Amino acid sequence: MRQVVLYPGEDGFWVAECPSLPGCVSQGETREKAIANIREAIEAYIAGLQDDHLPVPPERFEALLLAV
């Protein structure tokens, strides 16, 4: 399980990031497509680390919604 942050990008696409995997970012024309794309990116990121015999960072990102 990985936490993902979704937000609308400046170009009209949705951006999806996985903060616990540095640099693991994707996008899509819709939220659903961005989610599907980041799922694929996370799987490829982890597979690449495993192929290179590198440790997979643990999921330790914590989100907080703050009213200002």
Legacy VTK file of the C-alpha trace (Angstrom):
# vtk DataFile Version 3.0
C-alpha trace
ASCII
DATASET POLYDATA
POINTS 68 float
0.000 0.000 0.000
1.305 3.437 -0.935
-0.171 6.850 -0.318
-0.624 9.024 -3.382
-1.206 12.768 -3.636
-3.469 13.928 -6.482
-3.855 17.494 -7.650
-4.805 19.380 -10.827
-1.781 20.474 -12.823
-1.387 23.780 -14.620
-1.872 22.096 -18.013
-5.319 20.690 -17.161
-3.990 17.192 -16.446
-4.177 15.540 -13.029
-0.824 14.992 -11.328
-0.221 11.991 -9.053
2.802 11.645 -6.767
3.946 8.933 -4.396
5.886 10.842 -1.705
7.475 7.743 -0.161
9.151 6.952 -3.506
11.203 10.042 -4.447
10.626 11.119 -8.035
7.709 8.737 -8.575
5.275 11.058 -10.364
2.735 10.555 -13.125
-0.255 12.298 -14.645
-3.420 11.715 -16.631
-6.189 13.576 -18.407
-8.620 12.453 -15.674
-8.252 11.550 -12.001
-8.915 7.916 -12.882
-6.229 7.880 -15.567
-3.743 9.582 -13.235
-4.445 6.934 -10.586
-3.977 4.110 -13.100
-0.735 5.713 -14.317
0.725 6.218 -10.830
-0.143 2.615 -9.936
1.886 1.509 -12.958
4.714 3.909 -12.059
4.860 2.612 -8.457
5.008 -0.999 -9.651
7.810 -0.173 -12.114
9.717 1.886 -9.517
9.656 -0.942 -6.968
10.515 -3.567 -9.595
13.502 -1.460 -10.689
14.780 -1.197 -7.121
14.384 -4.945 -6.624
16.145 -5.699 -9.925
19.076 -3.568 -8.756
19.035 -5.239 -5.315
18.291 -1.915 -3.632
16.046 -1.480 -0.597
12.452 -0.410 -1.163
11.688 2.636 0.999
8.969 1.975 3.566
5.650 3.782 3.371
5.967 6.426 6.048
4.294 9.432 4.501
1.593 10.992 6.630
-1.002 13.397 5.225
-2.712 16.071 7.255
-5.552 18.321 6.141
-5.066 21.674 7.835
-7.727 24.388 7.947
-6.209 27.862 7.616
LINES 1 69
68 0 1 2 3 4 5 6 7 8 9 10 11 12 13 14 15 16 17 18 19 20 21 22 23 24 25 26 27 28 29 30 31 32 33 34 35 36 37 38 39 40 41 42 43 44 45 46 47 48 49 50 51 52 53 54 55 56 57 58 59 60 61 62 63 64 65 66 67
